[in-house]
Amino acid sequence: MKVEDLLGKSDKPILLQFFAEWCGPCKMLSRMIDESLDAVTEKVELQRIDVDHDPQLAAEFFVRAVPTMVLIDQQGAILWKHTGVMAVPDILKQVAQ
């Protein structure tokens, strides 16, 4: 997948959730986001990216550890980046800024 493939599908910013199947904290973060999926997708377009299946995209966003979330605008510019688990209300606060 390329960044260009993600752009232009919505007018909302895009939240890239980089994860790996073997990553316990990634699974925890995914469950937390899934429980609040409506609130999350109201604000952003959510894209989950498995770093083992798409290492080029992970490298393009300098993802060195998982879970990592990267918020980008519709031009692909990074608005915010966080590595580690984060509560959904805190994610939504960052997205709203």
Secondary structure, 3 states (H helix, E strand, C coil): CCHHHHCCCCCCCEEEEEECCCCHHHHHHHHHHHHCHHHHHHHCEEEEEECCCCHHHHHHCCCCCCCEEEEECCCCCEEEEEECCCCHHHHHHHHHC
